[in-house]
Amino acid sequence: MAYIKEEYDIVVVGAGHAGCEAALAAARLGKKTIVFTVSVDSIALMPCNPNIGGSSKGHLVRELDALGGEMGKNIDKTFIQSRMLNTSKGPAVHSLRAQADKQDYSRAMRKTLENTDNLTIRQAEVAELIVEDGRVQGVKTFSQGEYRAKAVILATGTYLKARCIYGDVSNYTGPNGLQAANHLSDSMVENGIPVRRFKTGTPARVDKRSLDFSKMQEQKGDVPIVPFSFSTDPATIQKEQVSCWLTYTNEETHRIIRENIDRSPLFSGAIEGTGPRYCPSIEDKVVKFPEKGRHQIFVEPEGNYTNEMYLSGMSSSLPEDVQYAMYKTLPGLENVKIVRNAYAIEYDCVNANEVLASLEFKKIKGLYSAGQINGSSGYEEAAVQGFMAGVNAVREIDGKEPVILDRSQAYIGVLIDDLVTKENMEPYRMMTSRAEYRLLLRQDNADLRLTDIGHEIGLVSDERWRAVQQKKELITSEVARIKEIPVGANKKTQEILEKYGSSPLNTGVTLDELVRRPELDYEKLLDLDPEHKDLPQDVIEQINIEIKYEGYIARQQKQVDNFRRVEQRKLSPDIDYKSISGLRLEAGQKLDKFKPLSIGQASRISGVTPADISVLLIYLSKEGK
Ligand SMILES: Cc1cc2nc3c(=O)[nH]c(=O)nc-3n(C[C@H](O)[C@H](O)[C@H](O)COP(=O)(O)OP(=O)(O)OC[C@H]3O[C@@H](n4cnc5c(N)ncnc54)[C@H](O)[C@@H]3O)c2cc1C
């Protein structure tokens, strides 16, 4: 007999980075929503690195913000250091990264959830799915509560049957000793959703007072600070920042690790789960890259509330005594005091090939999954999936088409397409190299690319939408205007060119031709532009990029046009691929399993060849499709 019985539109299982975005999106779109967590004190917990953003992850946060998500605003309220990475390279890989005060980050997100209409927070372990006739009807908690709903979003992270391991010590707990969720996986399997084991790891946290920073390189934050959220006024976030520090491992560190590798659960087989190739443990790095004499280790503050420092780049599951020995070999850590041991965590997750690009399960209508449970790794990867699952669950209930961003629109599109189309045998982490159209998908223009969609969804205000329209008009009109401004090879011009070490003009040009020069830009040439207006920095940034990269952007736009042509050839989920004559058996099986939405997606399934795609195109034209 069910003790508690409640009705909701949407149930979200998990209040991590995915669950928070899913719950906020659903509640803000007017749906009566409940979000479950095993501990309300761990809402938006950062169990690993104390930062948001970084290469390609900064792009995800900016895109989420442009669509109406929360993470960007939350980190702008709680960061303690901010840096724009890769500024020595092109704008496609510039990426914002901010150190967070972890407790402030969690508290701020909790406050936002607690003050959102239509949203209920519940501390309870969800133990069972309620599924009837192929459609989810709600969930049951371990305490026998029954919560009926039109849609359920699973955002369980690293908690399903979680096990934390270092050396021969292992505990069946979630991160930071929190309760694991040990029942829901079985219910998923009973309902036809297979689970698998993945693993990730985290480094030790050490006491700042035991470190000698004079032996490390200081890394200061940027001045001025650039916000993550497009709706944060930069003037409001300029503040004192903490520093991070750089040190290195050395041959002595590597010797200790090699001599104890047999005691590593990773190498002894005690760890069953598959770990992320692009976030390797230190023992992995030492074994896989023996030629490397040293590895960079960033010493990062966990927050202003604590002396705990995070040793980025040195996650491990080696035994405690080995951890002490290896950390002590790093310059500056000779007298290190470990506050929390490094450990690995393994947990149940699903193969995202089981879900559609809307993040709805193929086998169970109304059931969605987002975040680490889908085999991704990272706060940012989780948050964007949570948002999309929240939006699409609402649209499914309202009988609307799901919002599916494609690979030419957003990193979010690349992430979800890779998860649902590719066979990811390890935790998937976003990287700029995964985005083939990255020159167009920059973090600086996420608002220009996605605000319209966020507004159409209903999570971006009219005021915000209008501001972006105005910005677009300003950029377009200004780029067109300076292409018409003649600049003579006169004394004034030559003086300005000389001032910036740019070669003199022999004949007259238009202003944009000068802006194209690497050593020059729009602001340096304002004196040659009698009618120039005072434009906001973010507009000037776009003008410079549009002009300097015009050729590359035009070329990439052509590639995108081709991509979209193929992507628009839709495929119905009802096609029986095995019956298509001329299609190879393997291709038929793969296509039947994945049920791709378009020719484009079909072409990205491993094992489907261009020849198979031609057979498919012939079949479609014969069918008049
Ligand atoms: C030890 C460790 C090391 C990590 N290392 C890295 C790394 O190096 N690089 C990296 O990119 N990422 C790393 N991560 C991953 C990162 O933490 C996650 O990617 C991110 O937190 C995923 O967000 P999420 O919302 O999917 O899940 P989480 O943040 O894990 O949140 C899951 C939520 O679900 C709730 N929950 C789960 N099951 C139930 C249930 N049955 N009933 C009720 N509530 C439930 C939990 O209470 C929690 O609120 C690490 C995580 C851990 C724990």
Ligand as a Chemical Component Dictionary entry (heavy atoms), coordinates in Angstrom:
data_LIG
# 
_chem_comp.id                   LIG 
_chem_comp.type                 NON-POLYMER 
_chem_comp.pdbx_formal_charge   0 
_chem_comp.three_letter_code    LIG 
# 
loop_
_chem_comp_atom.comp_id 
_chem_comp_atom.atom_id 
_chem_comp_atom.alt_atom_id 
_chem_comp_atom.type_symbol 
_chem_comp_atom.charge 
_chem_comp_atom.model_Cartn_x 
_chem_comp_atom.model_Cartn_y 
_chem_comp_atom.model_Cartn_z 
_chem_comp_atom.pdbx_ordinal 
LIG C1  C1  C 0 34.350 11.266 -7.669  1  
LIG C2  C2  C 0 33.923 12.013 -8.886  2  
LIG C3  C3  C 0 34.855 12.402 -9.789  3  
LIG C4  C4  C 0 34.467 13.077 -10.942 4  
LIG N1  N1  N 0 35.417 13.445 -11.810 5  
LIG C5  C5  C 0 35.053 14.152 -12.906 6  
LIG C6  C6  C 0 36.042 14.595 -13.811 7  
LIG O1  O1  O 0 37.200 14.367 -13.594 8  
LIG N2  N2  N 0 35.658 15.299 -14.912 9  
LIG C7  C7  C 0 34.351 15.572 -15.132 10 
LIG O2  O2  O 0 34.062 16.183 -16.136 11 
LIG N3  N3  N 0 33.387 15.167 -14.283 12 
LIG C8  C8  C 0 33.741 14.461 -13.195 13 
LIG N4  N4  N 0 32.799 14.044 -12.333 14 
LIG C9  C9  C 0 31.475 14.069 -12.799 15 
LIG C10 C10 C 0 30.652 15.207 -12.448 16 
LIG O3  O3  O 0 30.499 15.290 -11.141 17 
LIG C11 C11 C 0 29.386 14.894 -13.073 18 
LIG O4  O4  O 0 29.607 14.923 -14.431 19 
LIG C12 C12 C 0 28.227 15.788 -12.805 20 
LIG O5  O5  O 0 28.075 16.010 -11.463 21 
LIG C13 C13 C 0 27.048 15.105 -13.421 22 
LIG O6  O6  O 0 25.913 15.805 -13.142 23 
LIG P1  P1  P 0 24.526 15.046 -13.044 24 
LIG O7  O7  O 0 23.503 16.068 -12.828 25 
LIG O8  O8  O 0 24.364 14.107 -14.182 26 
LIG O9  O9  O 0 24.663 14.130 -11.761 27 
LIG P2  P2  P 0 25.096 14.481 -10.242 28 
LIG O10 O10 O 0 25.693 15.785 -10.143 29 
LIG O11 O11 O 0 25.869 13.269 -9.840  30 
LIG O12 O12 O 0 23.669 14.509 -9.461  31 
LIG C14 C14 C 0 22.872 13.374 -9.391  32 
LIG C15 C15 C 0 21.694 13.705 -8.493  33 
LIG O13 O13 O 0 20.801 12.622 -8.519  34 
LIG C16 C16 C 0 20.352 12.315 -7.214  35 
LIG N5  N5  N 0 19.930 10.924 -7.257  36 
LIG C17 C17 C 0 20.567 9.909  -7.902  37 
LIG N6  N6  N 0 19.830 8.783  -7.832  38 
LIG C18 C18 C 0 18.700 9.103  -7.147  39 
LIG C19 C19 C 0 17.543 8.363  -6.751  40 
LIG N7  N7  N 0 17.376 7.093  -7.107  41 
LIG N8  N8  N 0 16.598 8.999  -6.036  42 
LIG C20 C20 C 0 16.735 10.322 -5.707  43 
LIG N9  N9  N 0 17.808 11.084 -6.068  44 
LIG C21 C21 C 0 18.774 10.470 -6.779  45 
LIG C22 C22 C 0 21.501 12.691 -6.331  46 
LIG O14 O14 O 0 21.075 12.958 -5.035  47 
LIG C23 C23 C 0 21.999 13.963 -7.042  48 
LIG O15 O15 O 0 21.232 15.055 -6.612  49 
LIG C24 C24 C 0 33.134 13.366 -11.179 50 
LIG C25 C25 C 0 32.168 12.977 -10.247 51 
LIG C26 C26 C 0 32.563 12.306 -9.110  52 
LIG C27 C27 C 0 31.539 11.872 -8.121  53 
# 
loop_
_chem_comp_bond.comp_id 
_chem_comp_bond.atom_id_1 
_chem_comp_bond.atom_id_2 
_chem_comp_bond.value_order 
_chem_comp_bond.pdbx_ordinal 
LIG C1  C2  SING 1  
LIG C2  C3  SING 2  
LIG C2  C26 DOUB 3  
LIG C3  C4  DOUB 4  
LIG C4  N1  SING 5  
LIG C4  C24 SING 6  
LIG N1  C5  DOUB 7  
LIG C5  C6  SING 8  
LIG C5  C8  SING 9  
LIG C6  O1  DOUB 10 
LIG C6  N2  SING 11 
LIG N2  C7  SING 12 
LIG C7  O2  DOUB 13 
LIG C7  N3  SING 14 
LIG N3  C8  DOUB 15 
LIG C8  N4  SING 16 
LIG N4  C9  SING 17 
LIG N4  C24 SING 18 
LIG C9  C10 SING 19 
LIG C10 O3  SING 20 
LIG C10 C11 SING 21 
LIG C11 O4  SING 22 
LIG C11 C12 SING 23 
LIG C12 O5  SING 24 
LIG C12 C13 SING 25 
LIG C13 O6  SING 26 
LIG O6  P1  SING 27 
LIG P1  O7  DOUB 28 
LIG P1  O8  SING 29 
LIG P1  O9  SING 30 
LIG O9  P2  SING 31 
LIG P2  O10 DOUB 32 
LIG P2  O11 SING 33 
LIG P2  O12 SING 34 
LIG O12 C14 SING 35 
LIG C14 C15 SING 36 
LIG C15 O13 SING 37 
LIG C15 C23 SING 38 
LIG O13 C16 SING 39 
LIG C16 N5  SING 40 
LIG C16 C22 SING 41 
LIG N5  C17 SING 42 
LIG N5  C21 SING 43 
LIG C17 N6  DOUB 44 
LIG N6  C18 SING 45 
LIG C18 C19 SING 46 
LIG C18 C21 DOUB 47 
LIG C19 N7  SING 48 
LIG C19 N8  DOUB 49 
LIG N8  C20 SING 50 
LIG C20 N9  DOUB 51 
LIG N9  C21 SING 52 
LIG C22 O14 SING 53 
LIG C22 C23 SING 54 
LIG C23 O15 SING 55 
LIG C24 C25 DOUB 56 
LIG C25 C26 SING 57 
LIG C26 C27 SING 58 
# 
